[in-house]
Amino acid sequence: MKAILIVLGNPPNPDGSVSRILQSRLDLAIALYHTGKVHKLILTGGAVYNQHIEAKIMEKYCLEQGVKAIDIYVECLSRNTYENALYSAPIVHSNSQHPVIVITSHFHRLRTTIIFQHYFKHFQILTPPLIWTDFIRTLHLYLWEIYLTTKLLALGDDRLARKSISP
């Protein structure tokens, strides 16, 4: 049975072009799509670290690489991994017969697993090859985000999470 891919966003370059980390995630998703084993792609991510909406930039890149528009869902509201899962869940559950594969990066795998297990009973995580220079450059942002989100949620503060869609 064909899978649904959830591709997690990553900040694009300041000029709105696809960053290397984001491109590596998309290239993996596109390669799987072109094998014919993928039903739909959910591209998830809003404008987080700059004014560019990650999912829209991802959509443009996928279309340029031959992915059909009808096979793409664009989720533009999420600002973090929690919201990636929250806003992707209704799309996935409306296609409930398909296995779910989440594409992220190595350094983001544990966080993704912890969060996504609350929204999906079964899913698989795939990661593209690690790009060390990009990893080191962005690691401090992710560690800071993880620290703040974890602390706030532990204290019952959910300001970082939108509540308009429930799992």
Secondary structure as UniProt FT lines:
FT   STRAND          3..8
FT   TURN            14..15
FT   HELIX           20..34
FT   TURN            35..36
FT   STRAND          38..44
FT   HELIX           54..64
FT   TURN            65..66
FT   HELIX           69..71
FT   STRAND          72..75
FT   HELIX           81..93
FT   TURN            94..97
FT   STRAND          100..103
FT   HELIX           106..108
FT   HELIX           109..116
FT   TURN            117..119
FT   STRAND          124..126
FT   HELIX           132..154
FT   TURN            155..156
FT   TURN            159..160
//
